[in-house]
Amino acid sequence: MTKVYTVRLVRPVFQSATIEVQALNRNSATSKALRWAKGLPDSDWTDRNSEDNDHTMHVESVLDHQEIYETSSNPHQEIGEFQLSTGSSDSIKYLILSADLSTRVGRVLSQPWFTKADQLLQADLCSDWVEPINFILENDGLSGDGEPAGVGWEKCQNNNVMDFPINDLDQEMIESKS
């Protein structure tokens, strides 16, 4: 017997803006551009991947209608609110891995929420991401020779956000945003 679910998906949307600044060095130019960008109107930002199908969707939450009908005093209202909401900005957060495929260089683009989180939370989140990364490496990638099975495979499929050490330039940009 089938059941009814409402599923909230998240798809990354990236925008870019090009800003020309005068500065004494690269770090100063970066800081100036970040400050300037805060005041740019939406019309100055260009969609980067609007026609790019190379970014996967992430399932953010699933609502089981039967469970709501069994537990809620007002199931119609609760289901309606879930369907109309876009998700709470406090519930799920994302870090972004930047990858330059031509040079094979990747780095994390950390977000202010992560750097403001206490060190215990940061360590806990990083430990969650280490297992899927190790699984990928030990099995020659997701489509490599290794057989996808077990907890590692499930985490790779469900958690596509991974953390890496933050370099000094990224840390300076993060701090200038906050």
C-alpha positions as CSV (number, residue, x, y, z in Angstrom):
1,M,0.0,0.0,0.0
2,T,1.4,3.4,-1.0
3,K,1.6,6.3,1.4
4,V,1.7,10.1,0.7
5,Y,4.9,12.1,1.4
6,T,5.9,15.7,0.9
7,V,9.6,15.9,0.1
8,R,11.6,19.2,0.3
9,L,14.6,19.3,-2.1
10,V,17.4,21.8,-2.2
11,R,19.3,22.6,-5.4
12,P,22.5,24.8,-5.4
13,V,22.2,28.0,-7.3
14,F,25.4,29.9,-7.8
15,Q,25.6,33.6,-8.9
16,S,28.7,35.6,-9.8
17,A,29.5,39.3,-10.0
18,T,32.7,40.9,-11.3
19,I,34.1,43.8,-9.4
20,E,37.1,45.9,-10.3
21,V,38.9,47.5,-7.3
22,Q,42.2,49.3,-6.7
23,A,44.3,47.8,-4.0
24,L,47.9,47.3,-2.8
25,N,47.7,43.5,-2.8
26,R,45.5,40.5,-3.5
27,N,44.2,40.2,0.1
28,S,43.3,43.9,0.2
29,A,41.6,43.6,-3.2
30,T,39.6,40.6,-1.9
31,S,38.5,42.5,1.2
32,K,37.4,45.5,-0.8
33,A,35.5,43.4,-3.3
34,L,33.7,41.6,-0.5
35,R,32.7,44.8,1.2
36,W,31.5,46.3,-2.2
37,A,29.6,43.2,-3.1
38,K,27.3,43.5,0.0
39,G,25.7,46.6,-1.6
40,L,25.3,45.2,-5.2
41,P,21.8,45.0,-6.4
42,D,20.5,41.6,-7.5
43,S,20.6,42.8,-11.2
44,D,24.4,42.9,-11.0
45,W,24.6,39.1,-10.1
46,T,24.5,36.6,-12.9
47,D,23.3,33.0,-12.6
48,R,26.2,30.6,-13.1
49,N,24.4,27.3,-13.4
50,S,20.9,28.0,-14.5
51,E,21.2,25.6,-17.4
52,D,23.8,23.3,-15.8
53,N,22.4,19.9,-14.9
54,D,25.7,18.9,-13.4
55,H,24.7,19.7,-9.8
56,T,22.7,17.1,-7.8
57,M,19.7,17.9,-5.6
58,H,19.8,17.2,-1.9
59,V,16.8,15.9,0.0
60,E,16.4,18.3,2.9
61,S,13.3,16.8,4.6
62,V,10.5,14.4,4.1
63,L,7.0,14.6,5.7
64,D,5.1,11.4,6.2
65,H,1.4,12.4,5.8
66,Q,0.1,9.3,7.7
67,E,2.4,10.0,10.6
68,I,1.1,13.6,10.8
69,Y,-2.6,12.4,10.7
70,E,-1.8,10.0,13.5
71,T,0.0,12.5,15.8
72,S,-1.2,16.0,15.0
73,S,-4.3,17.7,16.3
74,N,-4.5,19.7,13.0
75,P,-2.9,17.6,10.3
76,H,-4.2,19.6,7.3
77,Q,-2.8,22.8,8.7
78,E,0.6,21.2,9.5
79,I,0.9,19.6,6.1
80,G,-0.1,22.9,4.4
81,E,2.5,24.9,6.4
82,F,5.2,22.4,5.5
83,Q,4.3,22.5,1.8
84,L,4.3,26.4,1.7
85,S,7.5,26.8,3.8
86,T,10.9,27.0,2.1
87,G,12.6,25.4,5.1
88,S,14.1,27.0,8.2
89,S,17.4,28.7,7.8
90,D,18.3,27.4,11.3
91,S,17.7,23.7,10.6
92,I,20.1,22.7,7.8
93,K,23.3,24.5,6.8
94,Y,25.7,24.0,4.0
95,L,29.4,24.3,3.3
96,I,30.5,24.4,-0.3
97,L,33.4,22.6,-2.0
98,S,35.0,24.6,-4.8
99,A,36.6,22.4,-7.5
100,D,38.7,23.6,-10.4
101,L,38.6,20.6,-12.6
102,S,41.3,21.8,-15.0
103,T,43.9,22.1,-12.2
104,R,42.4,19.5,-9.9
105,V,42.4,21.9,-7.0
106,G,39.6,21.9,-4.4
107,R,38.9,23.9,-1.3
108,V,36.0,24.5,1.1
109,L,34.2,27.8,0.9
110,S,33.3,27.9,4.6
111,Q,30.3,29.8,5.7
112,P,30.0,32.2,8.7
113,W,27.7,29.8,10.6
114,F,30.5,27.2,10.6
115,T,33.3,29.4,11.9
116,K,31.0,30.8,14.6
117,A,30.0,27.3,15.8
118,D,31.8,26.0,18.8
119,Q,34.8,23.8,18.3
120,L,33.0,20.7,19.6
121,L,30.3,21.1,16.9
122,Q,32.9,21.7,14.2
123,A,34.8,18.5,15.2
124,D,31.6,16.5,15.4
125,L,30.5,17.7,11.9
126,C,34.0,17.0,10.4
127,S,34.0,13.5,11.9
128,D,30.7,12.9,10.1
129,W,32.2,13.9,6.8
130,V,35.5,12.0,7.2
131,E,33.9,8.6,6.8
132,P,32.3,9.3,3.4
133,I,35.5,10.9,2.1
134,N,37.6,7.9,3.2
135,F,35.1,5.6,1.6
136,I,35.4,7.5,-1.7
137,L,39.2,7.4,-1.6
138,E,39.4,3.8,-0.5
139,N,37.1,2.7,-3.3
140,D,38.6,4.6,-6.2
141,G,35.7,7.1,-6.3
142,L,32.0,6.5,-6.2
143,S,32.1,4.7,-9.6
144,G,35.5,3.0,-9.1
145,D,36.4,-0.6,-8.5
146,G,35.2,-0.7,-4.9
147,E,31.8,-2.3,-4.2
148,P,29.4,0.3,-2.8
149,A,28.0,-1.1,0.4
150,G,27.6,-0.4,4.1
151,V,27.5,2.8,6.1
152,G,30.2,4.6,4.0
153,W,28.2,4.2,0.8
154,E,25.0,5.4,2.4
155,K,26.7,8.5,3.8
156,C,28.2,9.3,0.4
157,Q,24.8,9.1,-1.2
158,N,23.0,11.2,1.5
159,N,25.6,13.7,2.6
160,N,27.3,15.5,-0.3
161,V,28.7,18.3,1.9
162,M,32.3,17.7,3.1
163,D,34.8,19.8,5.1
164,F,38.4,20.4,4.5
165,P,41.0,22.6,6.3
166,I,40.4,26.4,5.7
167,N,43.3,28.4,4.3
168,D,44.2,31.8,5.6
169,L,42.8,33.7,2.6
170,D,39.4,31.9,3.0
171,Q,39.4,32.6,6.7
172,E,40.0,36.4,6.1
173,M,37.1,36.5,3.6
174,I,34.9,34.7,6.1
175,E,35.7,37.2,8.9
176,S,35.2,40.2,6.6
177,K,31.7,39.0,5.7
178,S,30.6,38.8,9.4
